[in-house]
Amino acid sequence: MSSRPVLFVTRELPALAQRRLEALTEVEVRQYRQITAIGRSDLLQAVASADGLLCMLSDKIDNELLQAANPQLKIISTCSVGYDHVDTDLVKQRGLKLGYTPNVLTDATADTTVLLALMASRRAKEALDIVHSGRGGGFSLSTGLGTQFTDKTLGIVGFGRIGCATAHRLAPFGFSQVLYTASQPHPDRASPLHAQHVTLDHLLTHSDLVCICCPLNPQTANMFNNQAFALMKPSAILVNTARGAIVNQDDLLHALESGRIAAAGLDVTVPEPLPAEHPLVRHPRCVVLPHIGSATEETRNAMANLAVDNALAGIFGRPLKAEVQL
């Protein structure tokens, strides 16, 4: 029986990171070698003998899991920048380290935000449906018209790394004003964009494109509900690449169907993925993607490698490259 510490990995990693994982000699790697989420009972069984756990957003790290865990467990390393799936209070009480993967997914997620903004504004879903169904009648001067961003107002909810990168990508499309919300002003980030720190109500009332780039926490859960949509322009577009639970999906559907807002683009939902028959998936003015914000070869390998680095550091008592301060 191996005397090496055990690292359990809850998913198959991208190819480059997977090869590195398989070559590790300082730990015994045990892994759920599937691209889908590990079953709960299998995870609870696996963590009972693990010194380190490399997990995904879909793996709930709660009291049940920590009770089942090996008393020698030292590190939870999540392959994500968000950690709302982790009960951080319990992790702290247990004396565990918590690693995450910030910075490496900023560009890819910002790119996806722009993709959804353009698809929603130019009614790309409806246009693709015409092509796929063969219903198109040729060029039309007056149907299928979208909107452009020239001289419009951009609103960024959450002005961290991803929010700032999103604003820098969208500004060249011709926005005349950039507004942002954050817990405090960020003049250094805002200055190159001439962005203004405003209240959420002000941002919703004045923005033509609203991009959600904030973390999910008790303050932001269900933030976009009927009350928020009532403040928005009927021509406004909403894009969410943050976390699905920030948006009340029933209220969003009502806002779209009633014309309270014009369109939406979602990369994150509850659940993920949304069932094919879900009304938001079927709605012509709602573009839904299956959480591909960080899904590039470069980013997913960088995320996985950083998660491995954090896991190894935690197991062997070294400083983590990216640690959540609990």
C-alpha positions, 0 to 999 in steps of 0.5 A: 500500500502506498505511503504517499499522500493521496490527492483526489481529483473529482473530474478529468482535467484538460489534456495538458494538465491531465498529463502533468497530473498523471506524471506526479510522483510525490502524491498518489493521484486518485481521480474520477475520470469522467467529464461529468460531475462525480456522484455524491456518494462516490465523492463522500467515499473518496474524500474519506482517504484523501489528504487533498481534494481538487474539486469543481464548482459542481462539487458541494463542499459542506458539512456532510462532506467535511464530516466524511473527510479524512481527518488528515485532509489539509487542502480544498483546491477548487478549479474555479475563481468563485467558491460559493459552492464551499462552506468557507466557515466550516473549512476555516473551522476545520483548519483547512486551506482553500485554494482557487484560480483567480486571474487566469480566466479573466480574458476568456470570461470577458470575451464570452461576455462580449460574445453574448452582448453582440449575439443578444444585441444583433438578434443572432439567435433568431438569425441562426434559427432562420438559417437552420430552419430554411425559412429565410426569404432573402435579404430584408431591409426592415426585419430582424433588426438589432441594435448597435452600441454607438453612443449608448451607455454600458453598465458593469455590475462588479468592477473586479478583474473580469468586469474591468476587462469586459469594459475595456473590450466593449468600450471600443464599440462606441459607448459614450458612457461607462457606469459601474457598481462596486463595494467601493470606487476603483479610480485607477481601474476606472480612469482609462475608461472614464467610468463612473462609480454609481449606485445599482439603481442609477446603473439600471436606470441609465444603461443600455447594456448591463453586464453582470460580473460580480461574485455570488454572495448573500448580497448579490443572490437574486439581485436581478428580480422584478424590482431590478427589471422594472428600473431598466430601459425597455431597450436594455440588454442583460448579460450574465457570465457571473453566477446563475443565482444572481438572476431570478430566472422566472422574473427574467422570463417575465421581463422578456415576455412583457417587453420590460427588457429587450434581450438577454444573454446567459452563460450561467444558469440554475441549473446548469445546463438548463433543460432544452424545454426551459422557456428561457432556452426557447425564448427567441430573445434569450441566448443561453450558453452552457457555462463556457466562459473560461472554456478555452484551451489556454484558460482551462489548462491554466486553471487546472494547473493552478489548482494542482499547484494549490493542492500540492502546496496544501498537502505538503505545507507550502504557501499556496499560489492562490489562497482564499483568506478565510 
